[in-house]
Structure formats: structure tokens, C-alpha cells
Amino acid sequence: MPRYQYRCSKCEKVQTLQHLSTEAVTDCDQCNHTNSMTKLLSRFSTSPKTTAPKKTGQVTEEFISDARTALKQQKLETLKT
């Protein structure tokens, strides 16, 4: 679910809320005013590319390796219990 930032026009508090884009947020949870919330514009959470692009198949190989490691860890944990 995406996160959105809102500012209350009465108490000026900024809140980060997680909800569907079809849901409307109008009431402030902090000061309980109705119809006081304004949606703020925010940047996407991305990081600049500082490394060279990965070779074809490298992402898949890393995913499989990570999945194998996670499965081994899960097997060890289930054997301990």
C-alpha cells in the first residue's frame, strides 16, 4: 500500500498515512478537525545509480542464491523446534 503525506490546515502537523489511492483522508487525527487535511507532493524514494548496470541473468542468479540461503535458514529453524 502506498504512503502519502498530509498536512492539517488547523494544527499544521504533517502525517504520513498508508492507504489506497481511492480512499479520501480529510480529518486530522491529531486535532480532530474535519476537512482540514491537504495532500502534500513528495518525491519518489529512489537512489541514484552509482554502479554499472547488471549483466543479463545476474539479477536472476542473485535472486536464486538469496532464495536458497533463506530456504536453508528456514529448514534449520524448523529442525530446531
MARVEXPA-971014 format. One line per field, with one value per atom (N, C-alpha, C): residue in one letter; residue number from 1; x, y, z negated; atom name. Coordinates in steps of 0.05 Angstrom, whole numbers, always signed. Layout:
REM residues N
residuo <- a|... $
num <- NUM|... $
x <- X|... $
y <- Y|... $
z <- Z|... $
atomo <- CA|... $
***
This chain:
REM residues 81
residuo <- m|m|m|p|p|p|r|r|r|y|y|y|q|q|q|y|y|y|r|r|r|c|c|c|s|s|s|k|k|k|c|c|c|e|e|e|k|k|k|v|v|v|q|q|q|t|t|t|l|l|l|q|q|q|h|h|h|l|l|l|s|s|s|t|t|t|e|e|e|a|a|a|v|v|v|t|t|t|d|d|d|c|c|c|d|d|d|q|q|q|c|c|c|n|n|n|h|h|h|t|t|t|n|n|n|s|s|s|m|m|m|t|t|t|k|k|k|l|l|l|l|l|l|s|s|s|r|r|r|f|f|f|s|s|s|t|t|t|s|s|s|p|p|p|k|k|k|t|t|t|t|t|t|a|a|a|p|p|p|k|k|k|k|k|k|t|t|t|g|g|g|q|q|q|v|v|v|t|t|t|e|e|e|e|e|e|f|f|f|i|i|i|s|s|s|d|d|d|a|a|a|r|r|r|t|t|t|a|a|a|l|l|l|k|k|k|q|q|q|q|q|q|k|k|k|l|l|l|e|e|e|t|t|t|l|l|l|k|k|k|t|t|t $
num <- 1|1|1|2|2|2|3|3|3|4|4|4|5|5|5|6|6|6|7|7|7|8|8|8|9|9|9|10|10|10|11|11|11|12|12|12|13|13|13|14|14|14|15|15|15|16|16|16|17|17|17|18|18|18|19|19|19|20|20|20|21|21|21|22|22|22|23|23|23|24|24|24|25|25|25|26|26|26|27|27|27|28|28|28|29|29|29|30|30|30|31|31|31|32|32|32|33|33|33|34|34|34|35|35|35|36|36|36|37|37|37|38|38|38|39|39|39|40|40|40|41|41|41|42|42|42|43|43|43|44|44|44|45|45|45|46|46|46|47|47|47|48|48|48|49|49|49|50|50|50|51|51|51|52|52|52|53|53|53|54|54|54|55|55|55|56|56|56|57|57|57|58|58|58|59|59|59|60|60|60|61|61|61|62|62|62|63|63|63|64|64|64|65|65|65|66|66|66|67|67|67|68|68|68|69|69|69|70|70|70|71|71|71|72|72|72|73|73|73|74|74|74|75|75|75|76|76|76|77|77|77|78|78|78|79|79|79|80|80|80|81|81|81 $
x <- +17|+0|+18|+11|+28|+24|+45|+44|+41|+26|+21|+26|+34|+38|+16|+5|-16|-9|-18|-14|-42|-45|-70|-69|-90|-90|-96|-105|-110|-86|-75|-53|-26|-25|+0|+17|+7|+22|+22|+45|+48|+46|+30|+27|+32|+45|+49|+29|+11|-10|-8|-15|-14|-43|-50|-78|-79|-102|-106|-111|-104|-107|-136|-154|-183|-195|-182|-192|-186|-205|-201|-194|-174|-166|-173|-191|-200|-198|-199|-200|-172|-164|-139|-141|-123|-123|-111|-95|-82|-100|-114|-130|-160|-168|-195|-212|-199|-214|-223|-246|-256|-249|-245|-239|-215|-194|-172|-146|-146|-122|-117|-92|-84|-62|-65|-44|-20|+4|+29|+42|+56|+72|+97|+105|+130|+146|+172|+189|+187|+193|+194|+219|+218|+242|+259|+277|+295|+324|+342|+370|+384|+402|+416|+433|+435|+452|+481|+495|+524|+540|+527|+541|+534|+551|+546|+521|+507|+483|+491|+474|+480|+477|+493|+492|+466|+459|+435|+438|+417|+417|+429|+444|+457|+436|+415|+394|+381|+375|+363|+381|+406|+425|+426|+426|+427|+401|+379|+353|+353|+362|+362|+381|+404|+423|+411|+398|+386|+363|+347|+325|+335|+357|+368|+378|+391|+401|+378|+356|+333|+320|+318|+306|+323|+349|+366|+362|+360|+356|+329|+308|+282|+282|+296|+298|+313|+334|+349|+331|+315|+298|+276|+265|+244|+255|+279|+291|+298|+303|+309|+284|+261|+236|+224 $
y <- -23|+0|+25|+44|+68|+86|+102|+122|+150|+166|+193|+211|+236|+256|+276|+283|+303|+324|+348|+370|+380|+383|+394|+425|+437|+466|+480|+465|+477|+475|+451|+448|+447|+446|+447|+422|+400|+376|+361|+348|+332|+303|+288|+259|+243|+220|+201|+179|+175|+155|+135|+111|+89|+81|+84|+77|+74|+63|+61|+88|+91|+117|+125|+106|+112|+122|+118|+127|+157|+171|+200|+205|+221|+229|+258|+264|+292|+301|+283|+290|+286|+305|+304|+287|+267|+250|+264|+285|+299|+319|+335|+356|+352|+330|+322|+342|+359|+377|+361|+368|+355|+372|+358|+371|+390|+383|+400|+389|+365|+352|+359|+366|+372|+353|+339|+321|+336|+328|+341|+327|+341|+329|+319|+295|+284|+271|+267|+255|+224|+211|+182|+174|+152|+143|+126|+139|+126|+135|+118|+125|+128|+146|+149|+124|+118|+95|+103|+89|+94|+70|+48|+25|+19|+3|-4|-22|-21|-38|-68|-84|-113|-127|-148|-164|-180|-188|-204|-230|-236|-260|-257|-236|-232|-228|-213|-208|-234|-251|-277|-295|-296|-312|-303|-276|-266|-273|-272|-278|-308|-325|-354|-360|-347|-351|-342|-319|-309|-327|-337|-355|-381|-392|-416|-412|-389|-383|-380|-367|-364|-391|-408|-435|-452|-451|-465|-456|-429|-418|-427|-427|-436|-465|-482|-510|-514|-499|-501|-493|-472|-462|-482|-496|-515|-540|-548|-571|-566|-542|-535|-537|-533|-533|-560 $
z <- +0|+0|+0|+16|+18|-7|-11|-34|-22|-36|-28|-52|-47|-68|-66|-89|-92|-112|-109|-128|-136|-162|-173|-171|-160|-158|-184|-204|-231|-249|-253|-272|-259|-232|-216|-219|-231|-234|-208|-202|-178|-186|-172|-178|-153|-157|-136|-140|-121|-123|-100|-107|-87|-81|-56|-48|-18|-9|+20|+32|+57|+70|+74|+72|+75|+49|+27|+1|-3|-14|-19|-48|-53|-80|-84|-101|-105|-134|-153|-181|-194|-211|-225|-250|-253|-276|-301|-296|-318|-332|-316|-329|-325|-310|-306|-290|-274|-256|-231|-221|-197|-172|-150|-125|-126|-141|-145|-133|-122|-112|-82|-76|-49|-41|-19|-9|+1|-8|+0|+23|+39|+60|+48|+57|+46|+68|+63|+83|+81|+103|+102|+87|+73|+58|+76|+91|+108|+101|+108|+104|+131|+133|+159|+165|+190|+198|+196|+180|+177|+186|+193|+202|+231|+243|+271|+272|+294|+297|+295|+284|+281|+308|+310|+335|+336|+360|+364|+348|+332|+316|+289|+284|+258|+236|+242|+223|+215|+235|+230|+213|+220|+204|+175|+171|+143|+129|+142|+130|+122|+140|+134|+111|+110|+88|+62|+62|+37|+28|+47|+40|+28|+39|+28|+0|-5|-32|-51|-43|-60|-66|-46|-50|-69|-66|-85|-113|-117|-143|-155|-138|-147|-155|-140|-147|-174|-178|-203|-227|-223|-244|-250|-230|-235|-248|-242|-254|-284|-291|-319|-337|-325|-341|-343 $
atomo <- N|CA|C|N|CA|C|N|CA|C|N|CA|C|N|CA|C|N|CA|C|N|CA|C|N|CA|C|N|CA|C|N|CA|C|N|CA|C|N|CA|C|N|CA|C|N|CA|C|N|CA|C|N|CA|C|N|CA|C|N|CA|C|N|CA|C|N|CA|C|N|CA|C|N|CA|C|N|CA|C|N|CA|C|N|CA|C|N|CA|C|N|CA|C|N|CA|C|N|CA|C|N|CA|C|N|CA|C|N|CA|C|N|CA|C|N|CA|C|N|CA|C|N|CA|C|N|CA|C|N|CA|C|N|CA|C|N|CA|C|N|CA|C|N|CA|C|N|CA|C|N|CA|C|N|CA|C|N|CA|C|N|CA|C|N|CA|C|N|CA|C|N|CA|C|N|CA|C|N|CA|C|N|CA|C|N|CA|C|N|CA|C|N|CA|C|N|CA|C|N|CA|C|N|CA|C|N|CA|C|N|CA|C|N|CA|C|N|CA|C|N|CA|C|N|CA|C|N|CA|C|N|CA|C|N|CA|C|N|CA|C|N|CA|C|N|CA|C|N|CA|C|N|CA|C|N|CA|C|N|CA|C|N|CA|C|N|CA|C|N|CA|C|N|CA|C|N|CA|C|N|CA|C $
***
